[in-house]
Amino acid sequence: MITDQPTCLYCERTNNQIPLILMNYQGRQIYICPQHLPILIHKPAQLADKLPGAERFGPPAGHED
């Protein structure tokens, strides 16, 4: 989806469809919706194709599978 509106990094819904959380990463603004924030927190490697370097984040301590 190509749009000038902010969109969720994961599901690509716009801020007209769902609230979005703004993050700054590698000098750019990235948005994620509350529904997909747990993926960023607990399983960031699932975002590797959408967020460069996410595979290196690893889960927080105590959240390993």
Backbone as CSV, one residue per row, in Angstrom:
resi,resn,N_x,N_y,N_z,CA_x,CA_y,CA_z,C_x,C_y,C_z
1,MET,0.849,-1.168,0.000,0.000,0.000,0.000,0.896,1.233,0.000
2,ILE,0.722,2.107,-0.951,1.473,3.347,-1.020,0.529,4.482,-0.660
3,THR,0.890,5.207,0.389,0.041,6.296,0.866,0.898,7.304,1.605
4,ASP,0.423,8.540,1.661,1.112,9.564,2.432,0.663,9.540,3.889
5,GLN,-0.397,8.804,4.163,-0.891,8.699,5.532,-0.028,7.727,6.322
6,PRO,0.118,7.989,7.619,0.808,7.003,8.455,0.070,5.656,8.403
7,THR,0.847,4.576,8.333,0.264,3.236,8.303,1.026,2.331,9.266
8,CYS,0.339,1.328,9.756,0.963,0.345,10.637,2.033,-0.419,9.862
9,LEU,3.172,-0.544,10.462,4.295,-1.276,9.901,3.901,-2.708,9.530
10,TYR,3.043,-3.322,10.326,2.698,-4.729,10.137,1.486,-4.942,9.227
11,CYS,0.371,-4.315,9.572,-0.873,-4.585,8.839,-1.221,-3.530,7.796
12,GLU,-0.504,-2.417,7.795,-0.667,-1.344,6.829,-2.008,-0.620,6.912
13,ARG,-2.712,-0.777,8.035,-3.922,0.027,8.223,-3.504,1.456,8.537
14,THR,-4.333,2.408,8.126,-4.007,3.820,8.319,-4.513,4.324,9.662
15,ASN,-4.096,5.533,9.989,-4.560,6.133,11.240,-6.025,6.544,11.150
16,ASN,-6.646,6.438,9.990,-8.098,6.614,9.880,-8.838,5.338,10.263
17,GLN,-8.138,4.217,10.259,-8.755,2.927,10.551,-8.493,2.442,11.970
18,ILE,-7.335,2.803,12.523,-6.928,2.304,13.837,-5.924,3.294,14.438
19,PRO,-5.885,3.414,15.760,-4.859,4.280,16.368,-3.466,3.724,16.061
20,LEU,-2.525,4.620,15.882,-1.152,4.217,15.608,-0.197,4.806,16.643
21,ILE,0.840,4.063,16.944,1.880,4.496,17.880,3.096,4.880,17.048
22,LEU,3.606,6.068,17.279,4.769,6.566,16.550,6.050,6.143,17.247
23,MET,7.005,5.645,16.444,8.332,5.291,16.949,9.359,5.929,16.024
24,ASN,10.510,6.216,16.556,11.634,6.672,15.752,12.671,5.572,15.741
25,TYR,13.113,5.191,14.544,14.086,4.112,14.414,14.959,4.390,13.203
26,GLN,16.235,4.348,13.388,17.218,4.565,12.336,16.948,5.863,11.567
27,GLY,16.590,6.897,12.314,16.395,8.210,11.717,15.104,8.407,10.955
28,ARG,14.159,7.494,11.100,12.872,7.666,10.418,11.723,7.365,11.365
29,GLN,10.568,7.877,11.006,9.373,7.640,11.811,8.676,6.384,11.318
30,ILE,8.311,5.529,12.268,7.641,4.267,11.973,6.419,4.200,12.864
31,TYR,5.349,3.643,12.341,4.105,3.513,13.098,3.751,2.048,13.238
32,ILE,3.128,1.725,14.378,2.601,0.382,14.589,1.296,0.525,15.359
33,CYS,0.334,-0.328,15.071,-0.944,-0.259,15.773,-0.846,-1.038,17.085
34,PRO,-1.707,-0.744,18.040,-1.665,-1.449,19.330,-1.835,-2.966,19.195
35,GLN,-2.562,-3.405,18.185,-2.770,-4.835,17.984,-1.456,-5.555,17.654
36,HIS,-0.554,-4.877,16.965,0.689,-5.519,16.547,1.904,-5.109,17.375
37,LEU,1.737,-4.230,18.333,2.827,-3.860,19.237,3.385,-5.081,19.985
38,PRO,2.553,-6.039,20.418,3.113,-7.231,21.086,4.089,-8.010,20.205
39,ILE,3.907,-7.986,18.900,4.861,-8.657,18.011,6.216,-7.972,18.118
40,LEU,6.216,-6.657,18.108,7.464,-5.913,18.239,8.131,-6.198,19.579
41,ILE,7.346,-6.333,20.617,7.896,-6.547,21.956,8.360,-7.988,22.157
42,HIS,7.533,-8.968,21.782,7.792,-10.362,22.127,8.430,-11.196,21.021
43,LYS,8.180,-10.841,19.763,8.705,-11.629,18.643,9.160,-10.705,17.512
44,PRO,10.103,-9.822,17.792,10.503,-8.826,16.803,11.069,-9.420,15.515
45,ALA,11.607,-10.619,15.559,12.143,-11.234,14.345,11.069,-11.398,13.279
46,GLN,9.794,-11.463,13.676,8.703,-11.568,12.710,8.568,-10.303,11.875
47,LEU,9.199,-9.224,12.300,9.138,-7.962,11.565,10.372,-7.737,10.695
48,ALA,11.264,-8.711,10.614,12.538,-8.532,9.921,12.360,-8.084,8.474
49,ASP,11.320,-8.546,7.797,11.117,-8.140,6.409,10.533,-6.737,6.285
50,LYS,10.050,-6.167,7.378,9.440,-4.844,7.362,10.236,-3.805,8.142
51,LEU,11.116,-4.277,9.030,11.877,-3.393,9.894,13.333,-3.861,9.914
52,PRO,14.197,-3.201,9.158,15.587,-3.650,9.067,16.240,-3.788,10.446
53,GLY,16.858,-4.921,10.678,17.555,-5.164,11.929,16.700,-5.749,13.033
54,ALA,15.411,-5.923,12.814,14.514,-6.430,13.857,14.907,-7.827,14.316
55,GLU,15.521,-8.601,13.446,15.913,-9.957,13.828,16.981,-9.941,14.917
56,ARG,17.677,-8.828,15.079,18.714,-8.722,16.116,18.152,-8.289,17.469
57,PHE,16.923,-7.815,17.520,16.372,-7.317,18.770,16.263,-8.408,19.822
58,GLY,15.754,-9.560,19.443,15.556,-10.656,20.386,14.457,-10.314,21.379
59,PRO,13.866,-11.322,22.000,12.821,-11.079,22.994,13.404,-10.521,24.276
60,PRO,12.605,-9.792,25.048,13.093,-9.301,26.328,13.358,-10.467,27.287
61,ALA,14.157,-10.232,28.289,14.493,-11.279,29.262,13.229,-11.877,29.866
62,GLY,13.180,-13.183,29.938,12.032,-13.862,30.492,10.927,-14.139,29.491
63,HIS,11.128,-13.758,28.222,10.105,-13.947,27.195,10.566,-14.896,26.100
64,GLU,11.608,-15.653,26.340,12.099,-16.567,25.337,11.112,-17.706,25.151
65,ASP,11.045,-18.235,23.921,10.154,-19.381,23.632,10.789,-20.666,24.046
